[in-house]
Amino acid sequence: MKRFLCLLFAMIFVLAACSQDAPVVEPSPVDTPPVVQKVTLPAVDTTPKEEEPTGPVNPLTGLIDGIEESKTMRKPVAIMINNLKQSLPQCGISKADIIYEMLAEGRISRFLAIFQDSSDVGRIGTVRSSRPYYIDVAMAYNAIYMHFGASELAYNQLSKNRIVWLDGIRGGWEGSLYYRDAERRKKNGLEHSVFTTGERIEEALSKLKSPIDLDEPVRPFNFDKDHSAKAGTAVSEVKVPYSSYISPSFIYDGETGLFNRFQFGEPHMDAEYDAQVAVKNLFILKMKTANIKNSSLGWITIDTTGKGDGYYVCDGKYIPISWSRDDTDDMFKYTVSDGSELKVCPGNTFICVAPTSTEIEFDGTAEKN
């Protein structure tokens, strides 16, 4: 027993000695996390970007619209379109590259719709008869002139000029190039029932003996996205009071950047495409207009050569311009107030040819002649 107690005491002594000699371990200090400076990165635009279109440029609009290269080097077609209220609605006009509106007898208006490539257009019409000053305009574009009938003055002019004309009355094109719509004939009357189509136009052009290709494209405007009207006066509505019968207006749509056309108190519609006529560029050109003396039918003349004033309207703004043309073989020239060439925005165009006495209204206020 003594031996066991001695051994126990010896072990207690050794353990106590060890505990006194053991080094003291200090707790390691807690590391302070480094200060991280927050950096704001620029936002990344994840919106898919539209690729810039590539390809041939339509010479009448300045747009890359899918036109074939060969068709940019071809004569455009200029088609007489009825605008008598009884003939409405029209078809295919919303697809025209350029439209001219000019007065006819009785102070009604008719259109000259110009297409560089009409091959994909459905019905176009209704097609109406020719007058001399429409021929003058078509000649500026070296166009193939399409009409259904003509005044005797117009027939005389056609027989003397170099223009290629496709007439449904004396030219033998009725039934092939032109056709009468049975429903329109019943509802609107015989003279308001004539149509054509892009497909029929292409077929007719393929049969022509006269050449339709050009050495260079027809270029009516100096196209530039930085157009001249950007420095102009703001306007939301433009009205052209031709007469008590026809006073169309163009109202600006800021979302589309286009002017929507209204006539006879309603939106001007294209029945073929169920679309309102809307244009990027609006021209108002003042031209000398006069009644032909002793005309039992009330025929008029419009002088499309010489010089005159007008307006260019685009993107909700307008500026005064001047136009000039030496001969009917020449294209119209346009200048701004300092004499430099007018810059026109790429897009389709509507040109209102009004008598010099017409007071154009901008947002309800008539200009001062």
HUSULSUL-V592535 format. One line per field, one symbol per residue. ss: DSSP state (A for helix, B for strand, O for the rest). psi: psi as a letter, one per 30 degrees, with the letter a starting at -180 (. if undefined). A space follows every 10 residues. Layout:
ss: ???
psi: ???
This chain:
ss: OAAAAAAAAA AAAAAAAAAA AOOOOOOOOO OOOOOOOOOO OOOOOOOOOO OOOOOOOOOO OOOOOOOOAA AAOBOOBBBB BOOOAAAOOB BOAAAOOBBB BBBOAAAOBB BBBBBOOOOO OOBBBOBOOB OAAAAAAAAA OOOBBBBOOB OAAAAAAAAA OOOBBBBOOO OOOBOOOBBB OAAAAAAAOA AAOBBBBAAA AAAAAAAOOO OOBOOOOOOO OBBOOOOAAA AOBBOOBBBB BOOOOOBBBB BBBOOOOBBB BBBOOBBOBB OOOOBBOBBO BBBBBBBOBB BOOOOOOOOB BBOOOBBBBB BBBBOOBBBB BBBBBOOOOO OOBBBOOOOO BOBBOOOOBB BBBBBOOOOO BBOOBBOOO
psi: eeeeeeeeee eeeeeeeefe fkkkjkkkkk kkkljkkkkj kkkkjgkkkk kkllakkjff fgkjggkkee ffglklkjkk kkgkefflll kffffkekkk kllakghlll ljkkkejgeg kbkkakkall lefeeeeefe ghljkklill leeeeeeeff lfkkkjkfdf fgfkfdeklk keeeeeefle fhgkllleee eeeeeffkfk kfklellkjf ljkkfilfff gakkkfkkkj ieafejillk kkjfefglkk kklhglkjkj feghkkkkke kkkjkkkkkl kkkgjffgll kkjglbllla kkkkhglllk lkllkelffl lkkklafgfl kkkkkkllkk jjjllffkjk kjhfkklj.
